[in-house]
Amino acid sequence: MARPKVIIADEDANYIVPLQFKFVTDFFNKIDLEIITDRAYFDDYFSKPQNAEILIVSEELYDSFLQRHNIQNIFVMMEQYDEGGTGELNVNQIFKYTSIKEIFNEIIGKSAGALNVAAVEKKETQIILVTSAAGGVGKTTVAMGVAACLVQNYKRVLYIEAASLQSAQYMLENDTPISSPDIYTKLLNPSDSIYADIKHVIRKEVFSYIPPFKAAIMSVGLSKNIYMDIAVSAKKSGEYDYIVVDTDSVFDEFKADLLNVADKVIFVTKQNRMSVMAVNTLMSNIKFKNKISASTFICNDFDKNIENALISPECNLKYAVNEYIEHLPHYDQLNCSDFINYSGFQKLAYLFL
């Protein structure tokens, strides 16, 4: 069977290179990739009938005559984004100066059928642990924000609130707890396939999620390790691209075990001295140095008009902040579907794509 054909046409060769590299890396030997950087060659090339699954073309080179060719998906790279697109059925408009990851994921998401993505080697599920050393820093907001934005980038995501006392349900439309006695029986004595045993109760709003328990975890007789058992079992199922585990600020044996099984870790702090130093202390007590070096540190709820302890020389930080997420007005009134509209969460999600 012929391989899908992808054409990238732009006179700016320097712009094309990273996008070309992304296609070669992810679809090596599975697509035919044609790169065109010369206008005269472009005009001559399309003077003859062409067949392709994808054409990615700059707005300078784009013309409606391209619609006459047998091209399943056309993506026009716009210098300025004009919401509403070109008005042509199979033409998609993309803002040229967003990140290459974002552009690539949008193209792949909209062209999955044409590219036969299912035949492409699947990447292993990643467990992303979201944690901190201080309460009230917005770990759940960050975890749900990342989960929602990963879904926005066509990824399959499972969210797990791994807390002793769950409270994330207020951000969900359906906050009904798990009531089935049969489920709690299976959770009390989990098998290696515990995810398969309980997957029928999983709900989906923006992302998939495990519904909350009917009471605090110790009140229903469960160990916190059940969260890790579910995450590991769900990872083995291969049904998700990412599993986002949202855990509390307690540093105990359970947290150490979670750090050990997580593929990626997001440490969340605020800019106040208490939370900054709490995360500093946590870094001093974590033995998994390889995880620290590969972790992402987030300052949530940032306000440039107040003191930022993260840049104070007195704090002698053992970590460097990778991203700042600005204060969200009325954040306590938001639900998970609102988070996809905030650039801070979008940028954070791109770090994992």
C-alpha positions as CSV (number, residue, x, y, z in Angstrom):
1,M,0.0,0.0,0.0
2,A,1.3,3.5,-1.0
3,R,2.5,5.6,1.9
4,P,0.6,8.9,2.7
5,K,2.1,11.9,0.9
6,V,2.8,15.1,2.8
7,I,3.9,18.3,1.0
8,I,5.3,21.3,2.8
9,A,5.7,24.4,0.7
10,D,7.1,27.7,2.0
11,E,9.8,30.0,0.5
12,D,11.2,30.5,4.0
13,A,13.5,27.4,4.3
14,N,14.5,28.2,7.8
15,Y,10.9,28.0,8.9
16,I,10.3,24.7,7.2
17,V,13.3,22.9,8.8
18,P,11.8,22.3,12.4
19,L,8.4,21.2,10.9
20,Q,10.2,18.9,8.5
21,F,12.2,17.5,11.4
22,K,9.1,16.8,13.4
23,F,7.4,14.9,10.6
24,V,10.6,12.9,9.9
25,T,11.0,12.1,13.6
26,D,7.4,11.0,14.2
27,F,6.7,9.4,10.8
28,F,10.1,8.0,9.8
29,N,9.7,5.7,6.8
30,K,5.9,5.8,7.1
31,I,5.2,8.8,4.8
32,D,6.5,10.4,1.6
33,L,7.6,13.9,2.5
34,E,8.0,16.6,-0.2
35,I,9.6,19.9,0.6
36,I,9.2,22.9,-1.7
37,T,11.0,26.2,-1.1
38,D,11.2,27.7,-4.6
39,R,8.1,29.5,-6.1
40,A,9.0,28.6,-9.7
41,Y,9.2,24.9,-8.8
42,F,6.0,25.2,-6.8
43,D,4.1,26.7,-9.8
44,D,5.6,24.0,-12.1
45,Y,4.8,21.2,-9.7
46,F,1.2,22.1,-9.4
47,S,0.8,22.8,-13.1
48,K,0.3,19.0,-13.3
49,P,-2.3,17.0,-11.4
50,Q,-1.1,16.0,-7.9
51,N,-2.3,13.6,-5.2
52,A,-1.5,14.1,-1.6
53,E,-2.9,13.4,1.9
54,I,-1.6,16.7,3.3
55,L,-0.5,20.0,1.8
56,I,1.0,22.6,4.3
57,V,1.5,25.8,2.4
58,S,2.3,29.4,3.2
59,E,-0.3,32.0,2.5
60,E,2.0,33.7,-0.1
61,L,2.0,30.5,-2.1
62,Y,-1.6,29.5,-1.5
63,D,-4.2,29.9,-4.3
64,S,-7.6,28.4,-4.7
65,F,-6.5,26.6,-7.8
66,L,-4.9,24.1,-5.4
67,Q,-8.5,22.9,-4.8
68,R,-8.5,21.3,-8.2
69,H,-5.9,18.7,-7.1
70,N,-6.6,15.6,-5.2
71,I,-5.4,16.8,-1.8
72,Q,-7.4,15.6,1.2
73,N,-6.2,18.2,3.7
74,I,-4.8,21.7,3.0
75,F,-3.3,23.8,5.8
76,V,-2.5,27.4,5.0
77,M,0.1,29.0,7.3
78,M,-1.1,32.5,8.0
79,E,1.1,35.5,9.0
80,Q,-2.0,36.9,10.9
81,Y,-4.7,34.6,12.2
82,D,-8.1,35.4,10.8
83,E,-10.7,33.3,12.8
84,G,-13.2,31.7,10.5
85,G,-10.7,30.2,8.1
86,T,-10.7,30.5,4.3
87,G,-14.3,29.4,3.8
88,E,-13.2,26.4,1.7
89,L,-14.3,23.0,2.7
90,N,-11.0,21.1,3.2
91,V,-8.7,24.1,3.8
92,N,-7.6,24.8,7.4
93,Q,-6.1,28.0,8.5
94,I,-3.1,27.9,11.0
95,F,-1.3,30.8,12.6
96,K,2.3,30.5,11.4
97,Y,4.0,31.7,14.5
98,T,2.6,29.5,17.2
99,S,4.9,26.7,18.4
100,I,5.9,23.9,16.0
101,K,4.5,21.4,18.5
102,E,1.1,23.1,18.4
103,I,1.1,23.4,14.6
104,F,2.2,19.7,14.2
105,N,-0.4,18.4,16.7
106,E,-3.2,20.3,15.0
107,I,-2.2,19.0,11.6
108,I,-2.0,15.4,12.8
109,G,-5.2,15.7,14.8
110,K,-7.2,16.9,11.8
111,S,-5.5,14.5,9.4
112,A,-5.4,11.3,11.5
113,G,-7.5,9.3,9.1
114,A,-5.6,10.4,6.0
115,L,-2.3,9.6,7.6
116,N,-3.4,6.3,9.0
117,V,-2.1,7.3,12.4
118,A,-3.2,4.0,13.9
119,A,-0.6,2.3,11.8
120,V,2.1,4.5,13.2
121,E,4.1,3.1,16.2
122,K,2.3,4.2,19.3
123,K,4.3,6.0,22.1
124,E,4.1,4.6,25.6
125,T,1.6,6.2,28.0
126,Q,3.1,8.9,30.2
127,I,2.2,9.3,33.9
128,I,2.4,13.0,34.8
129,L,2.5,13.6,38.6
130,V,1.3,17.1,39.8
131,T,2.4,17.8,43.3
132,S,3.9,20.4,45.7
133,A,5.1,20.8,49.2
134,A,2.6,23.4,50.2
135,G,-1.2,23.5,50.2
136,G,-3.3,26.0,48.5
137,V,-0.9,26.6,45.5
138,G,-3.5,25.4,42.9
139,K,-2.2,21.9,42.1
140,T,-5.7,20.8,41.1
141,T,-6.2,23.8,38.9
142,V,-2.8,23.1,37.2
143,A,-3.5,19.4,36.9
144,M,-6.9,19.9,35.3
145,G,-5.6,22.7,33.1
146,V,-2.8,20.5,31.7
147,A,-5.2,17.6,31.2
148,A,-7.7,19.8,29.4
149,C,-5.1,21.3,27.1
150,L,-3.6,18.0,26.3
151,V,-7.0,16.8,25.1
152,Q,-7.3,20.0,23.1
153,N,-4.1,18.8,21.3
154,Y,-5.9,15.5,20.4
155,K,-4.4,13.4,23.2
156,R,-6.3,10.8,25.3
157,V,-6.0,11.8,29.0
158,L,-7.1,10.2,32.3
159,Y,-7.2,12.4,35.4
160,I,-6.8,10.9,38.9
161,E,-7.2,12.9,42.0
162,A,-4.9,11.0,44.4
163,A,-5.7,12.8,47.7
164,S,-6.7,11.5,51.1
165,L,-9.7,13.8,51.0
166,Q,-10.9,14.5,47.5
167,S,-12.2,18.0,46.6
168,A,-11.7,18.4,42.8
169,Q,-15.3,17.4,42.1
170,Y,-16.5,20.9,42.4
171,M,-14.8,21.7,39.1
172,L,-16.7,18.9,37.4
173,E,-20.2,19.0,36.0
174,N,-21.0,15.6,37.5
175,D,-19.7,15.5,41.0
176,T,-21.6,12.3,42.0
177,P,-19.3,9.9,43.9
178,I,-18.8,6.2,43.2
179,S,-21.6,4.4,45.0
180,S,-21.4,0.8,43.8
181,P,-20.3,-1.6,46.7
182,D,-18.9,-3.9,44.0
183,I,-16.4,-1.2,43.0
184,Y,-15.2,-0.7,46.6
185,T,-14.8,-4.4,47.0
186,K,-12.5,-4.5,44.0
187,L,-10.6,-1.5,45.2
188,L,-10.0,-3.1,48.6
189,N,-8.4,-6.1,47.0
190,P,-7.0,-4.8,43.7
191,S,-5.8,-7.1,41.0
192,D,-3.1,-6.2,38.5
193,S,-5.9,-5.3,36.1
194,I,-7.7,-3.0,38.5
195,Y,-8.2,-0.4,35.8
196,A,-10.1,-2.9,33.6
197,D,-12.1,-3.9,36.7
198,I,-13.4,-0.4,37.3
199,K,-13.1,1.3,33.9
200,H,-16.9,1.2,33.4
201,V,-17.4,3.9,36.1
202,I,-14.9,6.3,34.5
203,R,-16.6,9.5,33.2
204,K,-15.6,12.0,30.6
205,E,-16.2,15.7,30.4
206,V,-13.2,17.3,28.7
207,F,-10.9,14.5,29.8
208,S,-11.6,11.1,31.3
209,Y,-11.5,10.9,35.1
210,I,-12.0,8.6,38.0
211,P,-15.1,9.8,39.9
212,P,-14.6,10.7,43.6
213,F,-15.0,8.3,46.4
214,K,-18.1,8.6,48.6
215,A,-15.9,9.6,51.7
216,A,-12.3,10.2,52.7
217,I,-10.1,7.4,51.6
218,M,-9.5,6.1,55.2
219,S,-13.2,6.2,55.8
220,V,-13.9,3.7,53.0
221,G,-11.0,1.5,54.2
222,L,-8.7,2.1,51.2
223,S,-5.0,2.7,51.1
224,K,-3.7,5.6,49.1
225,N,-1.7,3.1,47.1
226,I,-4.9,2.3,45.2
227,Y,-4.3,5.5,43.2
228,M,-0.9,4.3,42.1
229,D,-2.3,0.8,41.3
230,I,-5.0,2.4,39.1
231,A,-2.5,4.6,37.3
232,V,0.0,1.8,36.6
233,S,-2.8,-0.5,35.5
234,A,-4.3,2.2,33.2
235,K,-0.8,2.8,31.7
236,K,-0.4,-0.9,30.9
237,S,-3.8,-0.8,29.1
238,G,-2.4,1.6,26.5
239,E,-5.8,3.4,26.3
240,Y,-4.4,6.8,27.1
241,D,-1.5,9.0,26.0
242,Y,-1.2,10.7,29.4
243,I,-2.4,9.9,32.9
244,V,-2.4,13.0,35.1
245,V,-2.1,12.2,38.8
246,D,-3.1,15.1,41.1
247,T,-1.8,14.5,44.6
248,D,-1.8,16.4,47.8
249,S,1.2,18.2,49.5
250,V,2.0,15.5,52.1
251,F,5.5,14.0,51.6
252,D,5.3,10.4,52.7
253,E,6.2,6.9,51.5
254,F,3.2,7.0,49.1
255,K,4.5,10.3,47.5
256,A,8.0,8.8,47.2
257,D,6.5,5.7,45.4
258,L,4.5,8.0,43.1
259,L,7.6,9.9,42.2
260,N,9.3,6.6,41.4
261,V,6.6,5.5,38.9
262,A,5.9,8.9,37.3
263,D,7.4,9.6,33.9
264,K,7.1,13.4,34.4
265,V,6.6,15.5,37.5
266,I,5.2,19.0,37.8
267,F,6.1,20.8,41.1
268,V,3.7,23.7,41.8
269,T,4.5,26.7,44.0
270,K,3.3,30.2,44.5
271,Q,5.5,33.2,44.6
272,N,5.1,33.7,48.4
273,R,8.1,32.8,50.7
274,M,6.2,30.0,52.5
275,S,5.4,27.9,49.4
276,V,8.8,28.7,47.7
277,M,10.7,27.5,50.7
278,A,8.5,24.5,51.2
279,V,9.3,23.3,47.7
280,N,12.9,24.0,48.4
281,T,12.8,21.7,51.5
282,L,11.1,19.0,49.4
283,M,13.9,19.1,46.9
284,S,16.4,18.5,49.6
285,N,14.5,15.3,50.7
286,I,13.9,13.7,47.3
287,K,16.3,11.0,46.4
288,F,15.3,10.7,42.8
289,K,17.8,13.2,41.4
290,N,17.1,12.1,37.9
291,K,13.4,13.0,38.4
292,I,14.3,16.4,39.7
293,S,16.4,17.2,36.7
294,A,13.6,16.1,34.4
295,S,10.9,17.8,36.3
296,T,8.9,21.0,35.5
297,F,8.6,23.7,38.1
298,I,5.5,26.0,37.9
299,C,4.8,29.2,39.7
300,N,1.0,29.3,39.8
301,D,-1.3,32.3,40.5
302,F,1.5,34.7,39.6
303,D,1.0,38.5,40.2
304,K,3.8,40.7,38.9
305,N,2.7,43.5,41.2
306,I,3.6,41.7,44.4
307,E,6.8,40.4,45.9
308,N,8.3,37.3,44.2
309,A,10.3,35.2,46.6
310,L,11.4,33.0,43.7
311,I,13.9,35.7,42.6
312,S,15.0,36.6,46.2
313,P,18.7,35.8,46.8
314,E,17.9,34.9,50.4
315,C,15.9,31.8,49.3
316,N,18.9,30.0,47.7
317,L,16.6,28.0,45.4
318,K,17.4,24.3,44.6
319,Y,15.2,24.5,41.5
320,A,14.4,26.8,38.6
321,V,10.9,27.8,37.6
322,N,10.1,26.8,34.0
323,E,6.8,28.5,33.6
324,Y,4.6,31.2,35.3
325,I,0.9,30.9,35.2
326,E,-0.8,34.3,35.8
327,H,-3.5,34.8,38.3
328,L,-6.9,33.8,37.0
329,P,-9.8,36.0,38.1
330,H,-12.6,34.1,39.8
331,Y,-10.7,30.8,39.3
332,D,-12.8,29.2,42.0
333,Q,-15.8,29.6,39.7
334,L,-14.2,27.9,36.7
335,N,-14.7,24.3,35.7
336,C,-12.4,22.0,33.7
337,S,-13.8,23.0,30.3
338,D,-12.7,26.7,31.0
339,F,-9.0,25.9,31.3
340,I,-8.4,25.3,27.6
341,N,-8.8,29.1,27.1
342,Y,-5.8,30.1,29.2
343,S,-2.4,30.5,27.6
344,G,-0.5,29.5,30.8
345,F,-2.0,26.0,30.7
346,Q,-1.6,25.8,27.0
347,K,2.1,26.5,27.2
348,L,2.5,24.1,30.0
349,A,0.8,21.3,28.0
350,Y,3.1,21.9,25.1
351,L,6.1,21.0,27.3
352,F,4.9,17.5,27.3
353,L,3.8,17.0,23.7
